[in-house]
Amino acid sequence: MTEKNNRRDFFKYIANSLAVIAAGVSVTGIITFLFPYSFGKRKRPERLVLSDNDFPDNKNYMHVKVGEKEALIIREVNELRAFDLQCTHAGCTTEWQEKKNRFFCACHNGIFDSKGKPISGPPKKPLDELIIYRNNSSIIITEQVKA
């Protein structure tokens, strides 16, 4: 009889332990779902707010920093584009060559056109284009990359 009780107590202990673990996992999941930024798992993307007046005189481009990213905004006739200046080949910083209307990476002589597409050198992937949009008179750039 004591052996039976010991076995029964052992299984009760295991069942109760599993129930407590399952409840803890469920509560943690619910809290993470309701408050995703509280646990540091998902960082709210940085953004930068500008206006058209912030562009330098007689320039159709502007260097900015969005979060940790160095970026270049190019203003065309009816379009704004923002590119992460980090080369997709080796991670070096590219530079905008205004007179040649292109990005140049000095690490391995990589060249990208004004749309960020590689045209020469070892880079195979285009520069990351950041999400940029207008909200009334504001220009908002996020550090998120277009898909």
Helices and strands as residue ranges (DSSP letters): H 2-34, E 47-51, G 52-54, E 61-66, E 69-75, E 80-84, E 95-97, E 102-105, E 110-113, E 118-120, E 129-135, E 138-145
